């Protein structure tokens, strides 16, 4: 299967997963959803490792710990925001990760005394935050502020997790091992959150949603990983943003989410800023690759 088709399918599956997360949020807390999503992912990777004869033994457990900690925190916040906000809004805020990465590059240039900061990156960051302001202004009610803050922070966490994934790749860690320890971190964190806030009983409908979330997320993540391995980074990033369009359509059709020109303009600005940040980041640090994931 070609990289563009893999990215298209992955974006669609992640969007359907978002629908399932929003539906499941009526019955479960964010920690419970993360727990069961991670359980499915861990079981899948264990089976895949056994079939392929790989190994889960790692020589850099500390790096996996920090990647999992940051990634799982981002995932919890993202699932929480999906339950509180219109679906496309929550998805869009998580996609701010590319803009946050551009901000990290600016901060790094300033800290290390670069002769000058790339003004194109600065413009990209400002455009991204203008897009956030437009997305939130017409859609966020007073009681949705926490969800908006969680969604925006989840994008920041996703950017930091991407940096850790890049470092793990340079250390020679294969993708399946990174995903496994991320899933293991989700199991631990989800269990702690569930026992802290209380567990909810299951129904067939609720259990089906949890299983669907785990399967959709795992399959989509594997597709996206494969697409970035064989395809062009900028093309993949462009197709990845179709997730916002899919989520917008699902939000309107399934959840009757509001449609406003201002919010749509904000989404366009964030997508444009994200794509510009991806291109500029490739030019600034080509050795780092570009495999940032929608799933932290």
C-alpha positions as CSV (number, residue, x, y, z in Angstrom):
1,X,0.0,0.0,0.0
2,X,1.4,3.4,-0.9
3,X,2.3,6.1,1.7
4,X,-0.4,8.6,0.6
5,X,-3.1,5.9,0.9
6,X,-1.8,4.7,4.2
7,X,-1.9,8.3,5.5
8,X,-5.4,8.8,4.2
9,X,-6.7,5.7,5.9
10,X,-4.8,6.5,9.1
11,X,-6.3,10.0,9.3
12,X,-9.8,8.5,8.7
13,X,-9.3,5.9,11.4
14,X,-8.0,8.4,13.9
15,X,-11.1,10.6,13.2
16,X,-13.5,7.6,13.7
17,X,-11.5,6.9,16.9
18,X,-12.2,10.4,18.0
19,X,-15.9,9.8,17.5
20,X,-15.7,6.7,19.6
21,X,-13.8,8.6,22.3
22,X,-16.5,11.3,22.4
23,X,-19.3,8.7,22.7
24,X,-17.4,6.8,25.3
25,X,-16.8,9.9,27.4
26,X,-20.4,9.8,28.4
27,X,-19.8,6.5,30.2
28,X,-16.1,6.6,31.2
29,X,-13.4,9.0,32.4
30,X,-10.4,9.9,30.3
31,X,-8.2,7.7,32.4
32,X,-10.3,4.6,31.8
33,X,-10.4,5.3,28.0
34,X,-6.6,5.6,28.0
35,X,-6.3,2.4,30.0
36,X,-8.3,0.3,27.6
37,X,-6.9,1.9,24.5
38,X,-3.4,1.1,25.8
39,X,-4.3,-2.5,26.7
40,X,-5.4,-3.2,23.2
41,X,-2.2,-1.6,21.8
42,X,0.1,-3.5,24.2
43,X,-1.6,-6.9,23.4
44,X,-1.3,-6.1,19.6
45,X,2.4,-5.2,19.9
46,X,3.1,-8.3,22.0
47,X,1.6,-10.5,19.3
48,X,3.3,-8.7,16.5
49,X,6.7,-9.0,18.3
50,X,6.2,-12.8,18.8
51,X,5.2,-13.3,15.2
52,X,8.2,-11.3,13.8
53,X,10.7,-12.6,16.3
54,X,11.5,-9.2,17.7
55,X,12.5,-8.2,21.2
56,X,11.1,-5.8,23.7
57,X,14.3,-5.6,25.7
58,X,15.7,-2.1,25.7
59,X,19.0,-0.5,26.6
60,X,17.5,3.0,27.1
61,X,14.7,2.5,29.7
62,X,15.0,6.1,30.9
63,X,14.3,7.5,27.5
64,X,11.2,5.3,27.1
65,X,10.1,6.4,30.6
66,X,10.2,10.1,29.7
67,X,8.6,9.6,26.2
68,X,5.8,7.5,27.8
69,X,5.2,10.0,30.6
70,X,4.9,13.0,28.3
71,X,3.0,11.1,25.6
72,X,0.5,9.5,28.0
73,X,-0.2,12.9,29.7
74,X,-0.8,14.4,26.3
75,X,-3.1,11.5,25.4
76,X,-5.2,11.9,28.6
77,X,-5.6,15.6,28.1
78,X,-6.5,15.1,24.5
79,X,-9.2,12.5,25.3
80,X,-10.5,14.8,28.1
81,X,-10.8,17.7,25.6
82,X,-12.6,15.5,23.1
83,X,-15.3,14.8,25.7
84,X,-15.7,18.5,26.5
85,X,-15.3,20.2,23.1
86,X,-16.7,20.0,19.6
87,X,-14.9,17.1,18.0
88,X,-13.1,19.2,15.3
89,X,-12.1,21.8,17.8
90,X,-10.4,19.2,20.0
91,X,-8.7,17.6,17.0
92,X,-7.5,20.9,15.7
93,X,-5.9,22.0,19.1
94,X,-4.0,18.7,19.2
95,X,-2.7,19.4,15.7
96,X,-1.0,22.5,17.1
97,X,2.0,20.2,17.8
98,X,3.8,21.2,14.6
99,X,3.4,24.9,15.6
100,X,4.8,24.1,19.1
101,X,7.7,22.4,17.4
102,X,8.4,25.6,15.5
103,X,8.3,27.5,18.8
104,X,10.9,25.1,20.2
105,X,13.2,25.8,17.3
106,X,12.9,29.5,17.9
107,X,13.6,29.0,21.6
108,X,16.6,26.8,20.9
109,X,18.0,29.4,18.5
110,X,17.7,32.1,21.1
111,X,19.2,30.0,23.9
112,X,22.2,29.0,21.8
113,X,22.9,32.5,20.6
114,X,22.0,32.1,16.9
115,X,22.9,35.2,14.9
116,X,19.2,35.7,14.0
117,X,15.9,33.9,14.4
118,X,14.2,32.7,11.3
119,X,11.3,35.2,10.9
120,X,9.4,32.7,8.9
121,X,9.2,30.4,11.9
122,X,8.1,33.3,14.1
123,X,5.3,34.2,11.6
124,X,4.3,30.5,11.5
125,X,3.9,30.4,15.3
126,X,1.9,33.7,15.4
127,X,-0.3,32.4,12.6
128,X,-1.0,29.2,14.5
129,X,-2.0,31.0,17.6
130,X,-4.2,33.4,15.7
131,X,-5.9,30.3,14.3
132,X,-6.4,29.0,17.8
133,X,-8.0,32.3,18.8
134,X,-10.4,32.1,15.9
135,X,-11.3,28.4,16.5
136,X,-12.0,29.0,20.2
137,X,-13.7,32.3,20.1
138,X,-17.0,31.2,18.5
139,X,-17.2,27.7,19.8
140,X,-16.0,27.7,23.4
141,X,-18.5,28.4,26.2
142,X,-17.5,29.5,29.7
143,X,-17.8,25.9,31.0
144,X,-15.6,24.6,28.2
145,X,-12.5,26.5,29.1
146,X,-10.9,23.6,30.9
147,X,-11.4,21.4,27.8
148,X,-9.9,24.1,25.6
149,X,-6.8,24.4,27.9
150,X,-6.5,20.6,27.9
151,X,-6.6,20.4,24.1
152,X,-4.0,23.1,23.7
153,X,-1.7,21.5,26.2
154,X,-2.2,18.1,24.6
155,X,-0.7,19.6,21.4
156,X,2.3,20.9,23.4
157,X,2.8,17.5,25.0
158,X,2.6,15.8,21.5
159,X,5.4,18.1,20.3
160,X,7.6,17.2,23.3
161,X,6.8,13.5,22.8
162,X,7.8,13.8,19.1
163,X,11.2,15.1,20.2
164,X,11.6,12.0,22.5
165,X,10.5,9.7,19.7
166,X,13.1,11.3,17.4
167,X,15.8,10.7,20.1
168,X,14.7,7.1,20.5
169,X,15.0,6.6,16.8
170,X,18.5,7.9,16.8
171,X,19.3,5.5,19.7
172,X,18.3,2.6,17.4
173,X,14.9,1.8,19.0
174,X,12.4,0.3,16.5
175,X,8.9,1.8,16.2
176,X,7.1,-1.2,17.7
177,X,9.2,-1.0,20.9
178,X,8.5,2.7,21.3
179,X,4.8,2.0,20.8
180,X,4.8,-0.9,23.3
181,X,6.4,1.2,26.1
182,X,4.0,4.0,25.3
183,X,1.1,1.6,25.7
184,X,2.6,0.2,28.9
185,X,2.8,3.8,30.3
186,X,-0.9,4.3,29.3
187,X,-1.9,1.1,31.2
188,X,-0.1,2.3,34.3
189,X,-1.4,5.9,34.2
190,X,-4.9,4.9,33.2
191,X,-5.1,2.4,36.0
192,X,-3.9,5.0,38.6
193,X,-6.5,7.6,37.3
194,X,-9.2,5.0,37.2
195,X,-8.7,3.9,40.8
196,X,-8.3,7.6,41.9
197,X,-11.5,8.8,40.3
198,X,-13.4,5.6,40.4
199,X,-14.2,2.9,37.8
200,X,-17.5,2.7,35.9
201,X,-19.4,-0.4,35.1
202,X,-19.5,-1.8,31.6
203,X,-22.3,-2.3,29.2
204,X,-22.0,-4.1,25.8
205,X,-22.3,-0.7,24.1
206,X,-19.6,0.9,26.3
207,X,-17.2,-2.1,26.0
208,X,-17.6,-2.1,22.3
209,X,-16.7,1.5,22.1
210,X,-13.5,0.9,24.2
211,X,-12.5,-2.0,22.1
212,X,-13.1,0.0,18.9
213,X,-10.9,2.9,20.3
214,X,-8.0,0.5,21.0
215,X,-8.2,-1.3,17.6
216,X,-8.7,1.9,15.6
217,X,-5.8,3.7,17.4
218,X,-3.4,0.8,17.0
219,X,-4.1,0.1,13.4
220,X,-4.0,3.8,12.5
221,X,-0.8,4.3,14.4
222,X,0.9,1.4,12.6
223,X,-0.3,2.7,9.2
224,X,1.0,6.2,10.0
225,X,4.4,4.8,11.1
226,X,4.7,2.8,7.9
227,X,3.7,5.8,5.8
228,X,6.4,8.0,7.4
229,X,8.9,5.2,6.8
230,X,8.3,4.9,3.1
231,X,6.8,8.3,2.1
232,X,7.7,12.0,1.9
233,X,7.4,13.8,5.2
234,X,5.7,16.9,3.9
235,X,3.2,14.9,1.8
236,X,2.4,12.7,4.8
237,X,1.9,15.8,7.0
238,X,-0.4,17.4,4.4
239,X,-2.6,14.2,4.3
240,X,-2.5,13.9,8.0
241,X,-4.4,17.2,8.3
242,X,-7.3,15.6,6.5
243,X,-8.1,14.3,10.1
244,X,-9.4,17.8,10.9
245,X,-11.8,17.7,7.9
246,X,-13.0,14.2,8.7
247,X,-13.6,15.2,12.3
248,X,-15.4,18.3,11.3
249,X,-17.8,16.3,9.1
250,X,-18.4,13.7,11.8
251,X,-18.9,16.4,14.4
252,X,-21.6,18.1,12.3
253,X,-23.4,14.9,11.3
254,X,-23.2,12.9,14.5
255,X,-22.9,15.5,17.3
256,X,-24.6,18.5,15.7
257,X,-21.5,20.6,16.3
258,X,-21.8,24.3,15.3
259,X,-20.5,25.5,12.0
260,X,-19.2,29.1,11.9
261,X,-17.1,30.8,9.2
262,X,-14.7,32.2,11.9
263,X,-13.9,28.7,13.3
264,X,-13.4,27.4,9.8
265,X,-11.0,30.2,9.0
266,X,-9.1,29.4,12.2
267,X,-8.8,25.7,11.2
268,X,-7.4,26.8,7.8
269,X,-4.8,29.0,9.5
270,X,-3.7,26.2,11.9
271,X,-3.4,23.7,9.0
272,X,-1.4,26.3,7.0
273,X,0.8,27.1,10.0
274,X,1.4,23.4,10.7
275,X,2.4,22.6,7.1
276,X,4.7,25.7,7.0
277,X,6.3,24.6,10.3
278,X,6.8,21.1,8.9
279,X,8.6,22.4,5.8
280,X,10.7,24.9,7.7
281,X,11.6,22.3,10.4
282,X,12.8,19.9,7.7
283,X,15.1,22.6,6.3
284,X,16.4,23.6,9.8
285,X,17.0,20.0,11.1
286,X,16.8,17.5,8.2
287,X,18.5,14.8,10.1
288,X,15.7,14.7,12.7
289,X,13.2,13.4,10.2
290,X,9.5,14.2,10.6
291,X,7.3,11.5,12.1
292,X,5.2,13.5,14.6
293,X,2.1,11.5,15.4
294,X,-1.5,12.5,15.9
295,X,-1.6,10.1,18.7
296,X,1.2,11.6,20.8
